[in-house]
Each structure stands twice: as C-alpha cells, then as structure tokens.
Amino acid sequence: MTKPDISPEENNLLYEHHKITVDPGQTPERIDKFLFNRIINVSRNKIQTAAKAGNILVNGKAVKPNYKVKPGDVVTVVLSHPPRDLTIYPEDIPLEIVYEDKDVIVVNKPAGMVVHPAHANYNGTLLNALAWHFKKENGQEVENGFGYLVHRIDMDTSGLLVVAKNELAQSILARQFFEHSVRRQYNALVWGDFDEDEGTISGHIGRDPKDRRKMKVFPEGDYGKEAVTHYKVLQRFGYVTLVECRLETGRTHQIRAHFKYIGHPLFNDAKYGGDRILKGTTFTKYKQFVQNCFKIMPRQALHARSLGFVHPATGKEMFFDSSLPGDMLQLIEKWEGYTKLRDDF
C-alpha cells in the first residue's frame, strides 16, 4: 500500500509531530498499523518506540500499539527523527562533559563548534566528538555510535546541550521539547537599555524571504511558528545590557531574531546586525573601545546557561548550570570598567 503524504505539523529535523483525525468510515484497526500506513518514511520499530515513550495519544491520552482506532478519534504522535544519510566519523575532539549515564549525556558546548554535520561542516562537530568519546569509553549502550540529538544550539553560541544515547530516550525527551516543558535559560549581552526590568517578546518566527539563512519575526499572520521569549535585566551598562532569557518555545535563532525585532540585537551578532556600533557616543575613544570588545568576543554574546528536563528513564528532575565562558566574562568585565569611568551613568 502506498502511504498518503501526511506532512508533519512540526519538523525541526530532530523530531516531528503529526495530528490525524480518523475518517468517519474507518474500520477498527491497530493504531501501529494505522500510523504505519499513513505516515511517510516511518518504520514499525519507530512507531513502537513512540508508543513505548508515551508519544502516541488518542483524544489526548497515551495508548498502546494494540489500541484500535475508531471513527472520529484524534491521533497525535511525536516521532524521533535521527540524522539520515550521513556517516559520523569519530574525531578526537575535547569535550566538557557535565553529566553522563546510560541514557543521556549533557555537554557544555564551546563556541565555534557545530552540533551536527551538514553542508560545509562535515567534520569537527559535536557528534564527531561524541562518536570518539563513546568509542573510547566502549559505550555499547549507544545504539548508533554517536548519540541522538533532541535540540541544537548555534555554532557560535556556547552552553549546555543534552544528547540521548538510545532512541527511546530521544523519543521521551523529544516530547518534552515539543511540549515546551524543558527549562532553558540563556545569558545574552544586547545593544541598548530597557525601560523595564522584565519583559516578554512574542511573534511568529520563520525564514526571512529575502535571506533564507536568517530568521525573521512576523507579528501578524500565520507565517512562521509561534515563539515566546521571556527576559530579565541582570546588569545595565547604559549602551548595552546583560539579560537572562527564558525560552517558552525553541525556534531556530529565536533569541537572536526576537531581540533584533525589538531593536536590541545581540552584541557582535553579525547575522542580525549586532556587529556595528548601535548605541553610544561619537568619540573616537569609545569607538576604539567597542572595536576592542568585538575582538575579545568575535561572536554573538549568547550562552546557554542552564538546562532542566525530566530524565527519560528514571523520571527524576534534572537541572544543570554552567558558568559564562571566558570570552563573555572578559567582555562583561570590560563594560563594567567602562561604566565606572562614565560621569553620566
């Protein structure tokens, strides 16, 4: 039987979400067979794994693979979506491992490291490093040899990232990310000052029609996907501000696009216009000061500071926190020194 092309409602290449309303004339049929016949590029094993993870719901309740669908049932499923058509070669790349057990590994990714091999970045990625680590540690429990991604952070963003070590763990974590129950906080240095100490940025995020490499906020209409970022001011430097960001959703470049949208691009974020002097004086000394700051941190000033999730095997709440990296600490110290010398601050 040819499977109908039912497109996923959500697909960030790490997991996909499907919602199907059963036809009025549908005869009783096992849900695993029902889904296998209706979702393209899915195996029976993947459906079984999703069911075991509690990721197949009928009318809002998790069901087993032998549940028989009935007319009018609303079926939702979150499927893991591991990398395809790529060979991950082990590479001896140092890793800062924050936590590891037989189901998950949490790493503190340095800036400059790509998470997953892709066009122009086939080597030197986090997965290449994990493949080496698992091989060195004789990690037989890692089914594919390099781990299963459930989320990403940008190449030039540093910070915490969790990787599953088996497909079941990936499926369980994928649902947490899809349901936005994972706790993630970032620290960012952004251009400009804020009138309030806290705020929320909302607006759909989608590909910029003029530049597909960038994301853009669309405050009206249905283009893009809903995105919500909460922020809190941590430290003010007059021309730039250190903020804490809490993600309610997890869209590509969410923090970078959201702060660009409200007129506060991340400091030295070349893709979103933060690599120019956007606030401050016209004095030559100030311009040189900012240029020196750009040299200290030649990337967007963004760090994935903390990460919290429910362990996929034990059900326990897990929480991890990481210190700011050296370049960001040095940048903040430089701005602290500058504000102490200003008479108007």
N, C-alpha and C positions, 0 to 999 in steps of 0.2 A: 504493500500500500504506500502511495506517495503521501508524505506528510504535508499538511497545509502549512503555508509560511506564516506562522504566528510570530510577529515581531515582539521582542521583549519591550516592556514599558521602560525598563531601566537597564542600561548596559554600559558600564564603565570599563569593560574588558576584564573585570575581576569577578563580577557576579552579574546575574541577570534576573529580572523579575517579570513573571508572566501572570496575567489575570484572564481567566476564561470563564464565561458564563455558559453552562451546559444547555444545549439546544432542547426545545420542548419535546422533540421526537426521539431523544436519546434513549436507547435501551440500557438497562443496568450493565455496567462494565467496570472491571477493576480499575482503580484510578491510576495505577502504574502503567497499565496498557493504554488507557485513555490519553495520558500525557505523552507517552512514547509515540503515539500515532499523530499527535498534534503539534509537537514542538520540534522544530528542525534542529539537526545536529546535536541530538541528545541520545545518550546511551541508557540502557536499562539500569546499569550499575549507578549512573549518576542520579537517576530518579530514586533508586533505592537508598542512596546516600542522603539525598534531600529529605526523604521520608524519615530516615533514622535520626536526622538532625532536627526534626520537627518543623521543617521548612515547607511542607505541603499542607495547606489549610483548605478546608471546605466550610464555607459560610463562617469563616473566622476561627475555626477550631482545627487543631492539628489532627491528621488522620494517618492510619497505617496504609501500606501499599495495597492491602486487600479490600479497602473500602470501595464500595460500588457507587459510582456517580449516578445521580438521578436528575431528571429534567429540572432546570432552574437553579441547580447548585452553582455557587460562585466559587471557583477554584483559584487559589493564588499559590504561587510557588517561587521560592528563591533558590536559584541554582548556582553552584560554584562554577567558575569559568577559568580554569587554569590556562597558562600560556600554551599556545599551539604552534606547531611547525617551526620550533626553534630548539636547537641543541645548546644546552647550557654547559660550557666547559669550565671545570674547576680552575680557579686562579688564586694564587697565594696573595690575598689582599687582607691587610689587618682589619679586624672588626672589633668594635666595642660592644661586647655582649652584656646586656643588663640583666637578663634572666633567660633561663632555658630549662625545659623539661621535655618529656617525650612527645608532647603535643604542640607546644608553641616555643618560639624564640623571639625575644624582644631585643632589638639592637638600637644603638644610638648612632644614626647615620651621619657621617660628616658631610659638610657642604662640598659640592663638586662631584658627588657620586650619584650616578644614575641608578634607579632601582631595578629596572628590567631592561634587558637587551631590546633594542629597536633600531630603526634606521639611523645610521651614523654612530650608534653606540652599542656595538655588539660585544665589546669587551669591557672589563673594568667595572662591571655593575655589581650591585648588592647580591644578586642571585649567583653571579660567578663566584663571589667571595663565600657565600653560604655553601655552594657546592663543594668548595675546597674544605671548609670547616667541617661539614658533615662527613666527608670522605676521611679526613684526618682523624675525626673522633669515632669512626666506624659506626656512624649513625644509621643502622639498619632500619630504624623506625621511620625514616624519611622516605616515603614511598617513591617519590620521583627523583630523589637525589639532591634537590636544591631548594625545596620548600614551596609552599603555596601562598601566593600573595592575597591579601584581603583589602589592602589600601596602599596608596602611594604617597610620597611627598616629593616635591620638585627637586631636580638635580641640585640647585643652588640653595635649597632650604636644608638646614640641619635639624636633627632631632630624632624622636622616638618613633619606631615602627614595629608592628608585630607581624610575624610571619607564621603561618600554620605549618606543621610538619606532616600532616596527613589530610586527606580530602574531607574526612568527616569534620575535623576541627575547622577547616576552612569554611565548610558549609555553615556551621554553627556561628562562627564569627561573622561571616558574610551577612547573615540575617541581622545580627546586632548592628552592623554598619548600615544596612538598609533601613532598619527601624530607628536609626539615629540614637541608639541607647549607649553607644560608646562615648566616653568622656574624653574630649581632646581640647587642650589649651595650648595656645601659641603665644610667644612674645614677639613683638614687632616694633621697630622704630619707624615712624611715619613722619612725613613732612607736615608742618603746621601745628597749631594749637587747637584745643577744643573748648567750647563754652561749657560743656557738661563733663562730669567725671565718668559717666557711663552712657552707653547708647546701644542701639541695635540697628544693623544695616540689613535691609530686605530688598529683594529684587531678583527676578529670574536671571540665571547666568547661562549663556550659550556662546557658541563660536562667533567671533567678530566677522561679519560678512565681508569686511574689507581686508582682513588678515586672519586666516584660519589658524595661525599659530597662537593667537591671543584669544582671550575670553572677554566678553562684554556683558554689562548688566542691562537688562531690558525691564524697566519698571512697569511697563504696561504690555498687555497681550500675553499670548501663550507660548511665545518663542523662548527656548531655553528651559531650564528647570529651576524650580523654587530653591532659593538659597537664603539662609539666615545666619548672620554673624553677630554675636554679642561682644562688646568690647568694654574695657575698663582702663582708665588712665592710671598708669603706675608712676610715671615721672615726667615732669614737664621741663623742657629746655628752651621754651619760647618759640624757636623756629622749627623744632622737631619735638616729637612726643613718643615716649615709650609706652606701649599699650599691651594689655593682655587680651587675647581674643579667644572666645569660646565658640566652637563650631556647633551649630544645631543641625546643619547639613554638611555634606562633604563633596562639593563640586570642584572640578578642576580649576586651579588658580583662584579659589574662592576668596581668600583673604586679600590677595593682590588685586583682583578685579573689584572687589567691594570697596576697598579704601581708595582706589583710583576713582571710582564712581562718586564718592562723597568729597573728592578734592583733596585727599590725603594719601598720595601714592607712597608706597614703602620706600624708605631711603635706599638709594642706589639700585632701584629696580629698573633696569634698562628697558625691559619689555613693556612696562606700564608708565614710563615717563619719570621715574624717580631718580634717574641718574643725572639730573640737572639741578641747579640751584633754584629752588622754587620759593623759598622764604628766606628773609634776612636782609642784610644791608648791601649797599653798593661798594663798600670799602674793599680795597684790594686785599687787605689782610684777611678779611672774612672769606673772600673767595678762595684764597690760598688755604685757609683753614678747612673749608669744605672739601676742596680737592684732596687734601691730606687725609680727610676722613674717608673719602671714596677709595683711596689707596689702601687704607687699613682694612676695609671691608669691601672688596671688589665683587659684591653680590648683593642681592636683596637682603635687607636686615630682618630675617624671619627665622625663628627657631621653634620647632615642635617641642614644647616644654614638658607636657605631661600627657599621659595616656592611661585610660581606665576602661576595663572591659570585664565581662564575666568569663571565667575560664571555661573553655568548651568541654572539658572532661569532668572537672571537679565541681563546677557551678559556683566556685568562690569568686568574690570580687577581687580583682587585681588592679593595682594602681602603681604607676611608675612616674618618676620625676627626674628630669635631667638638668644640669646646670647650663647656663649660657656658654657657648663656645668662646674660645679666646678672642677671636676677631670681633665678636659682638660686645664682649666685655670691654675690650680696649676702645671700641667706638663710643660706648656709653661713658667711659671714664674721660674721654677727650671732650665730649659735650658737657660733662659735669664741670670740668676745668674751665671751659669757655664761659659757661653761665655765671661762674663765680667772679669772673672779671668784668661782667657787664653791669653797668650802673642802672639800666632800665629794667632789670629782671627781678 
